[in-house]
Amino acid sequence: MGLEVTITSGNFKDEVLQSPVPVLVDFWADWCRPCKAVAPILEQIAEAYSGRIKIGKVNVDEENDLAGQHSIVSIPTMFLYKDGKVVRQVTGALPRHELEQLFKNLI
């Protein structure tokens, strides 16, 4: 992981809810093939939009509480937060242009 931030129950408030920029939170797991397919795309987005959007990664196997709070039943699932609130949610390994459409009008 390069510019992406590992999100845990301990840092969720600081990294997501109080972030000055929108945060795309990716709920994933090591064993999830679609998650592995979208991971390099999220890395590219984190680099291309550095300082304008934050990419956060939540490992659902390690962060059961966060996964439960977000009612995660399928991964990858991504939530876009702006000003501490969920503004968009998608499930599945989407191509880069579709992921960018989630936040482009918010940055």
N, CA and C atoms as a LAMMPS dump frame, in Angstrom:
ITEM: TIMESTEP
0
ITEM: NUMBER OF ATOMS
321
ITEM: BOX BOUNDS ff ff ff
-5.0000000000000000e+02 5.0000000000000000e+02
-5.0000000000000000e+02 5.0000000000000000e+02
-5.0000000000000000e+02 5.0000000000000000e+02
ITEM: ATOMS id mol type element x y z
1 1 1 N 0.833 -1.184 0
2 1 2 C 0 0 0
3 1 3 C 0.874 1.243 0
4 2 1 N 0.599 2.136 -0.917
5 2 2 C 1.39 3.344 -1.007
6 2 3 C 0.787 4.494 -0.23
7 3 1 N -0.014 5.304 -0.89
8 3 2 C -0.611 6.481 -0.269
9 3 3 C -1.916 6.165 0.461
10 4 1 N -2.349 4.919 0.379
11 4 2 C -3.588 4.548 1.044
12 4 3 C -3.38 4.466 2.55
13 5 1 N -4.466 4.654 3.289
14 5 2 C -4.417 4.65 4.744
15 5 3 C -5.163 3.42 5.249
16 6 1 N -4.536 2.682 6.168
17 6 2 C -5.217 1.565 6.802
18 6 3 C -6.169 2.133 7.844
19 7 1 N -7.445 1.8 7.701
20 7 2 C -8.476 2.31 8.607
21 7 3 C -8.819 1.22 9.623
22 8 1 N -8.832 1.616 10.886
23 8 2 C -9.191 0.71 11.975
24 8 3 C -10.262 1.388 12.84
25 9 1 N -10.808 0.626 13.752
26 9 2 C -11.769 1.215 14.701
27 9 3 C -11.115 2.351 15.48
28 10 1 N -9.815 2.206 15.738
29 10 2 C -9.088 3.202 16.515
30 10 3 C -8.834 4.515 15.806
31 11 1 N -8.714 4.493 14.474
32 11 2 C -8.418 5.745 13.765
33 11 3 C -9.539 6.2 12.834
34 12 1 N -10.661 5.494 12.83
35 12 2 C -11.764 5.81 11.914
36 12 3 C -12.238 7.258 12.068
37 13 1 N -12.412 7.707 13.281
38 13 2 C -12.9 9.072 13.517
39 13 3 C -11.934 10.1 12.936
40 14 1 N -10.632 9.954 13.24
41 14 2 C -9.636 10.923 12.767
42 14 3 C -9.433 10.853 11.26
43 15 1 N -9.305 9.65 10.717
44 15 2 C -8.955 9.488 9.304
45 15 3 C -10.135 9.65 8.35
46 16 1 N -11.34 9.339 8.824
47 16 2 C -12.503 9.378 7.936
48 16 3 C -13.471 10.496 8.323
49 17 1 N -13.998 10.43 9.528
50 17 2 C -15.05 11.369 9.919
51 17 3 C -14.564 12.811 10.014
52 18 1 N -13.301 13.006 10.393
53 18 2 C -12.764 14.356 10.536
54 18 3 C -11.799 14.744 9.412
55 19 1 N -11.8 13.987 8.341
56 19 2 C -10.901 14.272 7.22
57 19 3 C -11.305 15.56 6.504
58 20 1 N -10.324 16.409 6.179
59 20 2 C -10.63 17.64 5.443
60 20 3 C -10.935 17.391 3.96
61 21 1 N -10.615 16.198 3.465
62 21 2 C -10.889 15.836 2.07
63 21 3 C -11.819 14.622 2.053
64 22 1 N -12.529 14.398 0.936
65 22 2 C -13.369 13.205 0.844
66 22 3 C -12.518 11.936 1.033
67 23 1 N -13.145 10.894 1.584
68 23 2 C -12.451 9.627 1.835
69 23 3 C -13.235 8.503 1.176
70 24 1 N -12.564 7.752 0.31
71 24 2 C -13.143 6.546 -0.279
72 24 3 C -12.648 5.375 0.559
73 25 1 N -13.557 4.757 1.308
74 25 2 C -13.205 3.671 2.215
75 25 3 C -13.531 2.345 1.538
76 26 1 N -12.501 1.533 1.341
77 26 2 C -12.625 0.242 0.681
78 26 3 C -12.629 -0.866 1.729
79 27 1 N -13.722 -1.609 1.807
80 27 2 C -13.812 -2.781 2.678
81 27 3 C -13.397 -3.985 1.848
82 28 1 N -12.359 -4.692 2.291
83 28 2 C -11.729 -5.746 1.503
84 28 3 C -11.238 -6.868 2.41
85 29 1 N -10.696 -7.931 1.78
86 29 2 C -10.057 -9.037 2.5
87 29 3 C -9 -9.665 1.599
88 30 1 N -7.988 -10.282 2.224
89 30 2 C -6.898 -10.92 1.474
90 30 3 C -7.391 -12.007 0.53
91 31 1 N -8.407 -12.735 0.923
92 31 2 C -8.893 -13.881 0.151
93 31 3 C -9.845 -13.493 -0.982
94 32 1 N -10.189 -12.234 -1.095
95 32 2 C -11.192 -11.747 -2.053
96 32 3 C -10.529 -11.389 -3.389
97 33 1 N -10.819 -12.167 -4.429
98 33 2 C -10.208 -11.901 -5.74
99 33 3 C -10.649 -10.573 -6.355
100 34 1 N -11.937 -10.231 -6.312
101 34 2 C -12.314 -8.911 -6.847
102 34 3 C -11.631 -7.768 -6.087
103 35 1 N -11.401 -7.958 -4.777
104 35 2 C -10.691 -6.933 -3.992
105 35 3 C -9.274 -6.762 -4.509
106 36 1 N -8.637 -7.877 -4.843
107 36 2 C -7.269 -7.818 -5.374
108 36 3 C -7.243 -7.161 -6.75
109 37 1 N -8.32 -7.33 -7.508
110 37 2 C -8.391 -6.714 -8.836
111 37 3 C -8.523 -5.2 -8.741
112 38 1 N -9.266 -4.711 -7.751
113 38 2 C -9.495 -3.271 -7.632
114 38 3 C -8.356 -2.573 -6.871
115 39 1 N -7.567 -3.308 -6.124
116 39 2 C -6.498 -2.707 -5.305
117 39 3 C -5.539 -1.832 -6.112
118 40 1 N -5.011 -2.296 -7.256
119 40 2 C -4.088 -1.422 -8.006
120 40 3 C -4.771 -0.169 -8.544
121 41 1 N -6.058 -0.257 -8.852
122 41 2 C -6.796 0.91 -9.33
123 41 3 C -6.902 1.938 -8.211
124 42 1 N -7.181 1.472 -7
125 42 2 C -7.267 2.388 -5.864
126 42 3 C -5.913 3.018 -5.56
127 43 1 N -4.842 2.267 -5.738
128 43 2 C -3.495 2.82 -5.553
129 43 3 C -3.245 3.943 -6.566
130 44 1 N -3.641 3.707 -7.821
131 44 2 C -3.47 4.726 -8.864
132 44 3 C -4.274 5.986 -8.537
133 45 1 N -5.504 5.784 -8.06
134 45 2 C -6.355 6.923 -7.701
135 45 3 C -5.736 7.693 -6.531
136 46 1 N -5.241 6.961 -5.536
137 46 2 C -4.615 7.615 -4.377
138 46 3 C -3.451 8.492 -4.816
139 47 1 N -2.672 8.007 -5.775
140 47 2 C -1.529 8.775 -6.26
141 47 3 C -1.976 9.952 -7.125
142 48 1 N -2.907 9.702 -8.038
143 48 2 C -3.344 10.744 -8.975
144 48 3 C -4.077 11.888 -8.279
145 49 1 N -4.781 11.586 -7.207
146 49 2 C -5.591 12.595 -6.521
147 49 3 C -5.065 12.911 -5.122
148 50 1 N -3.783 12.683 -4.912
149 50 2 C -3.161 12.937 -3.613
150 50 3 C -3.445 14.356 -3.136
151 51 1 N -3.911 14.474 -1.894
152 51 2 C -4.222 15.777 -1.332
153 51 3 C -5.642 16.246 -1.602
154 52 1 N -6.327 15.584 -2.556
155 52 2 C -7.698 15.966 -2.885
156 52 3 C -8.716 14.918 -2.455
157 53 1 N -8.26 13.662 -2.345
158 53 2 C -9.096 12.574 -1.855
159 53 3 C -8.195 11.596 -1.117
160 54 1 N -8.751 10.942 -0.131
161 54 2 C -8.006 9.947 0.64
162 54 3 C -8.622 8.578 0.35
163 55 1 N -7.768 7.585 0.168
164 55 2 C -8.223 6.214 -0.003
165 55 3 C -7.917 5.475 1.302
166 56 1 N -8.96 4.966 1.927
167 56 2 C -8.819 4.208 3.164
168 56 3 C -9.157 2.755 2.931
169 57 1 N -8.419 1.863 3.578
170 57 2 C -8.618 0.424 3.403
171 57 3 C -8.992 -0.205 4.74
172 58 1 N -10.117 -0.927 4.768
173 58 2 C -10.563 -1.637 5.96
174 58 3 C -10.553 -3.128 5.658
175 59 1 N -9.684 -3.863 6.338
176 59 2 C -9.646 -5.311 6.205
177 59 3 C -10.783 -5.878 7.053
178 60 1 N -11.79 -6.462 6.402
179 60 2 C -12.976 -6.919 7.13
180 60 3 C -12.679 -8.061 8.091
181 61 1 N -11.626 -8.836 7.823
182 61 2 C -11.258 -9.929 8.725
183 61 3 C -10.647 -9.407 10.016
184 62 1 N -9.999 -8.257 9.95
185 62 2 C -9.344 -7.68 11.126
186 62 3 C -10.219 -6.64 11.826
187 63 1 N -11.173 -6.082 11.119
188 63 2 C -12.015 -5.006 11.656
189 63 3 C -13.495 -5.386 11.568
190 64 1 N -13.857 -6.445 12.301
191 64 2 C -15.247 -6.924 12.292
192 64 3 C -16.227 -5.853 12.736
193 65 1 N -15.858 -5.048 13.732
194 65 2 C -16.761 -4.018 14.236
195 65 3 C -17.102 -2.994 13.152
196 66 1 N -16.078 -2.506 12.441
197 66 2 C -16.331 -1.53 11.375
198 66 3 C -17.16 -2.149 10.251
199 67 1 N -16.853 -3.382 9.899
200 67 2 C -17.618 -4.059 8.848
201 67 3 C -19.078 -4.2 9.277
202 68 1 N -19.31 -4.55 10.534
203 68 2 C -20.668 -4.682 11.045
204 68 3 C -21.402 -3.353 11.081
205 69 1 N -20.718 -2.302 11.498
206 69 2 C -21.334 -0.973 11.554
207 69 3 C -21.763 -0.496 10.168
208 70 1 N -21.062 -0.966 9.136
209 70 2 C -21.377 -0.571 7.765
210 70 3 C -22.229 -1.617 7.042
211 71 1 N -22.674 -2.651 7.78
212 71 2 C -23.524 -3.719 7.23
213 71 3 C -22.92 -4.356 5.979
214 72 1 N -21.626 -4.651 6.04
215 72 2 C -20.927 -5.238 4.905
216 72 3 C -21.35 -6.705 4.757
217 73 1 N -21.904 -7.051 3.611
218 73 2 C -22.277 -8.432 3.315
219 73 3 C -21.563 -8.943 2.07
220 74 1 N -20.988 -8.046 1.282
221 74 2 C -20.279 -8.407 0.068
222 74 3 C -19.089 -7.465 -0.083
223 75 1 N -17.971 -8.014 -0.55
224 75 2 C -16.79 -7.182 -0.754
225 75 3 C -16.256 -7.403 -2.165
226 76 1 N -15.585 -6.416 -2.724
227 76 2 C -15.32 -5.106 -2.149
228 76 3 C -16.573 -4.228 -2.126
229 77 1 N -16.723 -3.521 -1.034
230 77 2 C -17.738 -2.483 -0.903
231 77 3 C -17.009 -1.208 -0.525
232 78 1 N -17.368 -0.117 -1.196
233 78 2 C -16.716 1.16 -0.943
234 78 3 C -17.731 2.211 -0.542
235 79 1 N -17.374 2.973 0.479
236 79 2 C -18.184 4.09 0.943
237 79 3 C -17.401 5.368 0.691
238 80 1 N -18.064 6.363 0.156
239 80 2 C -17.436 7.667 -0.022
240 80 3 C -17.976 8.589 1.059
241 81 1 N -17.066 9.073 1.889
242 81 2 C -17.402 10.008 2.958
243 81 3 C -16.977 11.408 2.559
244 82 1 N -17.817 12.373 2.859
245 82 2 C -17.461 13.792 2.719
246 82 3 C -18.035 14.503 3.937
247 83 1 N -17.191 15.283 4.594
248 83 2 C -17.595 16.017 5.795
249 83 3 C -18.198 15.09 6.851
250 84 1 N -17.621 13.884 6.968
251 84 2 C -18.031 12.955 8.006
252 84 3 C -19.294 12.17 7.727
253 85 1 N -19.844 12.304 6.518
254 85 2 C -21.084 11.607 6.181
255 85 3 C -20.9 10.772 4.91
256 86 1 N -21.603 9.639 4.86
257 86 2 C -21.589 8.805 3.661
258 86 3 C -22.398 9.518 2.578
259 87 1 N -21.767 9.717 1.418
260 87 2 C -22.468 10.367 0.308
261 87 3 C -22.708 9.413 -0.86
262 88 1 N -21.94 8.341 -0.91
263 88 2 C -22.126 7.33 -1.955
264 88 3 C -21.633 5.983 -1.447
265 89 1 N -22.186 4.908 -2.039
266 89 2 C -21.767 3.552 -1.703
267 89 3 C -21.866 2.694 -2.961
268 90 1 N -20.842 1.862 -3.192
269 90 2 C -20.856 0.925 -4.32
270 90 3 C -20.286 -0.416 -3.863
271 91 1 N -20.714 -1.46 -4.547
272 91 2 C -20.199 -2.793 -4.272
273 91 3 C -19.704 -3.385 -5.579
274 92 1 N -18.559 -4.043 -5.505
275 92 2 C -17.989 -4.702 -6.676
276 92 3 C -16.707 -4.047 -7.134
277 93 1 N -15.99 -4.775 -7.979
278 93 2 C -14.727 -4.288 -8.528
279 93 3 C -15.028 -3.472 -9.776
280 94 1 N -15.106 -2.172 -9.604
281 94 2 C -15.436 -1.275 -10.708
282 94 3 C -14.182 -0.785 -11.419
283 95 1 N -14.303 -0.438 -12.701
284 95 2 C -13.156 0.148 -13.408
285 95 3 C -12.854 1.55 -12.885
286 96 1 N -11.654 2.006 -13.181
287 96 2 C -11.191 3.291 -12.658
288 96 3 C -12.137 4.438 -12.98
289 97 1 N -12.601 4.543 -14.216
290 97 2 C -13.445 5.686 -14.584
291 97 3 C -14.748 5.71 -13.783
292 98 1 N -15.286 4.548 -13.437
293 98 2 C -16.505 4.518 -12.624
294 98 3 C -16.217 4.922 -11.18
295 99 1 N -15.067 4.492 -10.661
296 99 2 C -14.69 4.9 -9.305
297 99 3 C -14.447 6.405 -9.251
298 100 1 N -13.812 6.952 -10.258
299 100 2 C -13.548 8.396 -10.296
300 100 3 C -14.846 9.191 -10.342
301 101 1 N -15.865 8.655 -11.001
302 101 2 C -17.144 9.362 -11.085
303 101 3 C -17.815 9.493 -9.719
304 102 1 N -17.444 8.635 -8.778
305 102 2 C -18.001 8.709 -7.431
306 102 3 C -17.627 10.013 -6.733
307 103 1 N -16.42 10.504 -7.004
308 103 2 C -15.923 11.642 -6.219
309 103 3 C -15.52 12.874 -7.027
310 104 1 N -15.428 12.77 -8.326
311 104 2 C -14.902 13.897 -9.108
312 104 3 C -15.63 15.209 -8.865
313 105 1 N -16.93 15.176 -8.678
314 105 2 C -17.663 16.429 -8.477
315 105 3 C -17.579 16.902 -7.015
316 106 1 N -16.883 16.159 -6.154
317 106 2 C -16.767 16.538 -4.745
318 106 3 C -15.404 17.101 -4.372
319 107 1 N -14.456 17.052 -5.318
320 107 2 C -13.106 17.533 -4.988
321 107 3 C -12.807 18.84 -5.7
